[in-house]
Amino acid sequence: MPAMGHARHAHDPPNYHCRRTPARPRPCESKSMSTHLRVNPITCEAHGLCAELLPEMITLDDWGYPIIDGNPIAPELLEHARRAAAACPTLALLIERR
């Protein structure tokens, strides 16, 4: 009997709706992920607090909006980056793994 909400078609094999999709292949184990900063330009209101807390990676443009250097966060700066992201009044500063 087909699963609820799924009609069985004449061309479907008998267990068509019970099959699982194959798992995605895992990325190469030697490839490591790095941590990066990102600013959500829609929510950022140019308070500038992030640049004060993390001047090693963030500068401000002429209007006070942050410019991120784009490099991965160095391990010794990761805790400072987390504090800067947490202190952002609009939560526009994000930490991502890529």
QUIZI-V418867 format. One record per backbone hydrogen bond with DSSP energy under -1.0 kcal/mol. CO is the residue of the C=O (numbers start at 0). NH is the residue of the N-H. Records with the same first field share a line. If there is no record, write none. Layout:
CO=NH + NH
This chain:
2=5
8=11
12=15
14=17
27=30
33=97
34=72
35=95
37=93
39=43
47=51
48=52
49=53
53=56 + 57
56=68
58=66
60=63
64=60
66=58
73=76
76=80
77=81
78=82
79=83
80=84
81=85
82=86
87=90
91=39
93=37
95=35
